[in-house]
């Protein structure tokens, strides 16, 4: 399936490939206007490429208006598209998505895309906010994952890092992972 899909998308040209890759890297539905901004594909060309990708069942769309949603046709299709991406191209797409979502996206979206772009300093602040939001929703496993990413950020002072590590440990404990939580509490107590 991966090879067949890559061949199909490749036969449609570079614009279709870029659009398919951006939709896959986004990992969630995005609006046509967001996709137009990120891809830098002219509107008429974007409409043509989306029609082709829809016909090939690479993407699905809720309509043709600017705020209608576009997403990968299926998780398996998304996985196949992502499997064809080299690291540099994936990083470039994550950076473009993070930049496009700045000021508009959720902390989860911004953390995911800045992290995918390799920009830990930008990702860490958003990951901390995403962890706080997940914790407020009682999704402690997700909260712990976001706090772990936040801890990778270089910008934290020792006091901030200790508080963040304590939040991480609390989320692990609340998620039913006491051994991991204990390890993190010990690191926080030691001053990191």
C-alpha positions as CSV (number, residue, x, y, z in Angstrom):
1,X,0.0,0.0,0.0
2,X,2.8,2.4,0.9
3,X,4.6,2.0,-2.4
4,X,1.4,2.2,-4.4
5,X,0.3,5.3,-2.6
6,X,3.7,7.0,-3.0
7,X,3.6,6.2,-6.7
8,X,0.1,7.6,-7.1
9,X,0.9,10.8,-5.2
10,X,4.2,11.2,-7.1
11,X,2.5,10.9,-10.4
12,X,0.2,13.9,-9.5
13,X,3.2,16.3,-9.2
14,X,5.0,18.3,-6.5
15,X,2.1,20.5,-5.4
16,X,-0.1,17.4,-4.7
17,X,2.8,15.8,-2.8
18,X,3.3,18.9,-0.7
19,X,-0.4,19.1,0.1
20,X,-0.7,15.4,1.0
21,X,2.4,15.7,3.2
22,X,1.2,18.8,5.1
23,X,-2.2,17.2,5.7
24,X,-0.5,14.0,7.1
25,X,2.0,15.9,9.2
26,X,-0.7,18.1,10.7
27,X,-2.2,14.9,12.1
28,X,-5.6,16.4,12.5
29,X,-8.2,18.2,10.4
30,X,-7.2,21.6,9.2
31,X,-9.0,24.3,7.3
32,X,-8.5,24.9,3.6
33,X,-7.4,28.5,4.4
34,X,-4.7,27.1,6.8
35,X,-3.6,24.6,4.2
36,X,-3.4,27.4,1.6
37,X,-1.3,29.5,3.8
38,X,1.1,26.8,4.9
39,X,1.5,25.2,1.4
40,X,1.9,28.5,-0.5
41,X,0.0,26.8,-3.3
42,X,-2.2,29.3,-5.2
43,X,-6.0,28.9,-4.5
44,X,-7.0,27.6,-7.9
45,X,-4.1,25.1,-7.9
46,X,-4.9,24.0,-4.4
47,X,-8.5,23.3,-5.3
48,X,-7.3,21.2,-8.3
49,X,-4.8,19.3,-6.2
50,X,-7.3,18.7,-3.4
51,X,-9.8,17.3,-6.0
52,X,-7.2,14.9,-7.3
53,X,-6.1,13.9,-3.8
54,X,-9.7,13.3,-2.9
55,X,-10.3,11.2,-6.0
56,X,-7.3,9.1,-5.1
57,X,-8.6,8.8,-1.5
58,X,-5.6,10.5,0.0
59,X,-7.6,13.3,1.7
60,X,-11.2,13.9,2.6
61,X,-12.9,17.3,2.8
62,X,-16.0,18.5,4.4
63,X,-16.7,21.0,1.6
64,X,-15.0,23.6,-0.6
65,X,-15.3,26.8,1.5
66,X,-12.2,28.3,3.2
67,X,-13.1,27.1,6.7
68,X,-14.2,23.6,5.7
69,X,-12.0,20.9,7.1
70,X,-9.4,18.7,5.3
71,X,-7.8,15.6,6.7
72,X,-6.1,12.4,5.7
73,X,-8.6,9.9,4.2
74,X,-7.6,7.2,6.7
75,X,-5.0,6.6,9.4
76,X,-3.3,4.0,7.2
77,X,-3.0,6.5,4.3
78,X,-1.6,9.1,6.7
79,X,1.0,6.6,7.9
80,X,1.9,5.7,4.4
81,X,2.5,9.4,3.5
82,X,4.5,10.0,6.6
83,X,6.6,6.9,5.9
84,X,7.7,8.4,2.6
85,X,9.0,11.6,4.2
86,X,12.6,12.2,4.9
87,X,13.6,13.8,8.2
88,X,14.4,17.2,6.8
89,X,11.2,17.5,4.9
90,X,9.1,16.5,7.9
91,X,11.0,19.1,10.1
92,X,10.3,21.7,7.4
93,X,6.5,20.9,7.4
94,X,6.3,20.9,11.2
95,X,8.0,24.3,11.2
96,X,5.6,25.7,8.6
97,X,2.6,24.4,10.5
98,X,3.8,25.8,13.8
99,X,4.5,29.2,12.2
100,X,1.0,29.2,10.6
101,X,-0.7,28.2,13.8
102,X,1.2,30.8,15.9
103,X,-1.4,32.9,17.8
104,X,-4.2,30.7,16.5
105,X,-3.5,27.1,17.4
106,X,-4.0,25.3,20.7
107,X,-1.0,24.6,23.0
108,X,-1.2,21.0,22.0
109,X,-0.9,21.8,18.3
110,X,1.9,24.3,18.8
111,X,3.8,22.0,21.1
112,X,3.5,19.1,18.7
113,X,4.7,21.1,15.7
114,X,7.5,23.0,17.4
115,X,8.7,19.7,18.9
116,X,8.5,18.1,15.5
117,X,10.5,21.0,14.0
118,X,13.2,20.3,16.6
119,X,12.6,23.7,18.4
120,X,12.6,22.6,22.0
121,X,12.6,26.1,23.4
122,X,9.3,27.0,21.6
123,X,7.8,23.5,22.2
124,X,8.5,23.5,26.0
125,X,6.3,26.4,26.9
126,X,3.4,25.2,24.9
127,X,3.9,21.6,26.2
128,X,3.7,22.9,29.7
129,X,0.4,24.6,29.0
130,X,-0.8,21.5,27.1
131,X,0.1,19.4,30.2
132,X,-1.8,21.8,32.4
133,X,-4.9,21.5,30.2
134,X,-4.7,17.7,30.0
135,X,-4.4,17.6,33.8
136,X,-7.5,19.8,34.2
137,X,-9.3,17.3,32.0
138,X,-8.1,14.5,34.2
139,X,-6.1,12.9,31.3
140,X,-3.0,12.2,33.4
141,X,-1.1,10.0,30.9
142,X,-1.4,12.8,28.3
143,X,-0.5,15.3,30.9
144,X,2.7,13.3,31.8
145,X,3.7,13.1,28.1
146,X,3.4,16.9,27.7
147,X,5.3,17.6,30.9
148,X,8.1,15.2,29.8
149,X,8.4,17.2,26.6
150,X,8.4,20.5,28.5
151,X,11.3,19.3,30.6
152,X,13.4,19.1,27.5
153,X,13.2,22.9,27.1
154,X,16.4,24.7,27.8
155,X,14.8,27.9,29.2
156,X,13.8,26.8,32.6
157,X,15.5,28.1,35.8
158,X,16.4,25.5,38.4
159,X,13.3,26.5,40.5
160,X,11.0,26.3,37.4
161,X,12.5,22.9,36.4
162,X,11.9,21.5,39.9
163,X,8.3,22.7,39.9
164,X,7.8,21.3,36.4
165,X,9.4,18.0,37.4
166,X,7.0,17.8,40.4
167,X,4.0,18.4,38.1
168,X,5.4,15.6,35.9
169,X,5.7,13.3,38.9
170,X,2.2,14.2,40.1
171,X,0.8,13.4,36.7
172,X,2.6,10.0,36.6
173,X,1.3,9.2,40.1
174,X,-2.3,10.2,39.1
175,X,-1.9,8.0,36.0
176,X,-1.2,5.0,38.1
177,X,2.5,4.9,37.5
178,X,3.9,5.1,41.0
179,X,7.5,3.8,40.3
180,X,8.1,6.4,37.6
181,X,6.5,9.0,39.8
182,X,8.8,8.2,42.7
183,X,11.9,8.4,40.4
184,X,10.8,11.9,39.2
185,X,10.0,13.0,42.8
186,X,13.5,12.0,43.8
187,X,15.1,13.9,40.9
188,X,13.0,17.0,41.9
189,X,14.0,16.7,45.5
190,X,17.7,16.5,44.4
191,X,17.2,19.9,42.8
192,X,16.6,19.2,39.1
